[in-house]
Structures are given as C-alpha cells and as structure tokens.
Amino acid sequence: MHEITLCQRALELIEQQAAAHGAKRVTGVWLKIGAFSCVETSALAFCFDLVCRGTLAEGCKLHLEEQEAECWCESCQQYVTLLDAARAPLSAMPE
C-alpha cells in the first residue's frame, strides 16, 4: 500500500507551501493521479484523511483528478489517449 507514503509526502509539500505563504490552515488540496500510477483513489483518500489528522490540513477537501496518458502512434501519426484506447478495441483506433 504505497498510498500512505504518497500522502505523507504530499503532506510534507503542503506544510512547506503553507509555511512559505504564511497559511495557518489548508482547506483544499488538488492532486492529479496518472492513469497508470496504480493508485487506488479510495485508499488514497482514506490515507490522506489519516495523515492529515492533527495538522494544518486536517479536514481539508481532497480533490482528485485522473490524468490521462497520451502517446504518439506511429501508425496513425497522431497522439492517442491511452485511457480511452484501453477501453476500445485496437481496430477502433484511427488509422
């Protein structure tokens, strides 16, 4: 379960930024999760709440956005979004 480690590191960054800007409390955090990061979003949200307890980020709203993966397709000479392509058969990809 690497979600707890990700949350601990995120909290370190949050605390650094809060200190740099003189913030006493953090009310929201926005994170992008890569399509192939193998991060379970429900586990991440659970761990984030645990890690933030007793800190200036306690009770803050965690906003998660899935970041699509994109690659260049030599066959069709265009960028292909892998999150969508993974759901479609290869024959559905543009030629």
N, C-alpha and C positions, 0 to 999 in steps of 0.2 A: 504494500500500500504506500505508494510514493506521494499520494495526495497530501498527507500530513507534512511531509518535507517541503512540498511546494507551498503550502500555506504558511509554514514557519518562515520560509524565505520571503514570501510576499509580505508578511507582517513586518519583517526587518526593513524592507524597502518602504513600506507605508510609514513606519515610525521615523525613518530617515527623512522622508519628504515632509512629514508633518513637522518635525523639528526645524527643518530648513525654512519652512514657511510660517513658523510660529503657531501652528494649529494645536488646539487643546483637545480636539475631538475629530474623529473621522466618521462621516455619516454614510459614505458610499464608496465602493471600490468596483472598478470595471476591469474585467480580465477577458482576454481573448484566448480561447483554447483551440489549438491546432487540430485539424481533422484526424491526423494520425498520431496524436500525442499519447494515446492510450490512457487518457484521464477520464475517470468516471465522474461526471458532473455532480451527481447526488452525493458521492463520497467527498468530493472537493468542498461542496457547500457545508456538509456536516463538519468536516475537519476545520474549515475556516471559522465556523462559529466557536469551536473548541479552543482554537489557537488564540482567538481574539478576546477571550474572557479575561477580564481584569486589565485590559489595555485601553488605550485611547480609541481603539477601533471596535470595542465591544458594542454589539448591537447594530453595527453598520450593515447596510444593504449591500449584498454581493450581487453584481450584475455579470452574468456570464454570456459570452457570445462565441459561437463556434466559428472559427476561421477556416474557410475552405482552402483546400490545397489546389494548386494550379501548376500545370506543367506544359511544356511545349511538345506538340505532337508533330513529329517529322512527316508522317503520312499525309495529314490534312493541312499542315503548315499554319496551325493556329494554336492558341492556348486552350487547354481543356481543363475544366474544373473537375477535379477528381472526386469530390464529394457527390456530385451529380452523376458522373460517369460510373462510379462504383455501384450505383443503383440501376443503371441501364445496361442492357446487353451491348457488347462491343460493336455489334452490327448497327446499333443506333447512333454511333458516333459519326460525325460528319467525315466525309472522305475528301 
